[in-house]
Amino acid sequence: MSQHTNIKLHTVAVMVIGWALGQPLPESVGQELDAAVQRRSRRRDAPGAEAW
């Protein structure tokens, strides 16, 4: 997410922790988080993918 949003990794980490505690994510970070989850889900469901 940090690379895709051009936000420092420690700043993204603080945002994600705040989100887990009920604070809203900035829209761009929320959209990239959704996209990252989708990318991960597609890789996991791909034929021949190993279980986590």
C-alpha positions as CSV (number, residue, x, y, z in Angstrom):
1,M,0.0,0.0,0.0
2,S,2.8,2.4,0.8
3,Q,4.3,2.0,-2.6
4,H,1.0,2.4,-4.4
5,T,-0.1,5.5,-2.4
6,N,3.4,7.1,-2.2
7,I,2.9,7.4,1.6
8,K,5.7,6.3,4.0
9,L,5.3,2.8,5.4
10,H,5.3,4.0,9.0
11,T,2.5,6.5,8.2
12,V,0.4,3.8,6.5
13,A,1.0,1.6,9.6
14,V,-0.3,4.3,11.9
15,M,-3.4,4.8,9.7
16,V,-4.2,1.0,9.6
17,I,-3.8,0.8,13.4
18,G,-6.1,3.8,13.8
19,W,-8.6,2.2,11.4
20,A,-8.6,-1.0,13.5
21,L,-9.4,1.3,16.5
22,G,-12.4,2.8,14.7
23,Q,-10.9,5.8,12.9
24,P,-11.7,6.3,9.2
25,L,-9.0,5.8,6.6
26,P,-8.2,8.5,4.1
27,E,-10.1,7.6,0.9
28,S,-7.0,6.9,-1.2
29,V,-5.6,4.6,1.4
30,G,-8.9,2.8,1.8
31,Q,-9.2,2.3,-1.9
32,E,-5.7,0.9,-2.1
33,L,-6.3,-1.4,0.9
34,D,-9.3,-2.8,-0.9
35,A,-7.3,-3.3,-4.1
36,A,-4.5,-5.0,-2.2
37,V,-7.0,-7.4,-0.6
38,Q,-8.5,-8.2,-4.0
39,R,-5.0,-8.8,-5.5
40,R,-4.1,-11.2,-2.7
41,S,-7.5,-13.0,-2.9
42,R,-7.0,-13.6,-6.7
43,R,-3.5,-15.0,-6.2
44,R,-4.7,-17.3,-3.4
45,D,-7.6,-18.6,-5.6
46,A,-5.4,-19.1,-8.7
47,P,-4.9,-22.7,-9.8
48,G,-1.8,-24.3,-8.2
49,A,-1.7,-21.7,-5.4
50,E,-0.6,-23.1,-2.1
51,A,-2.6,-22.6,1.1
52,W,-1.4,-20.0,3.5
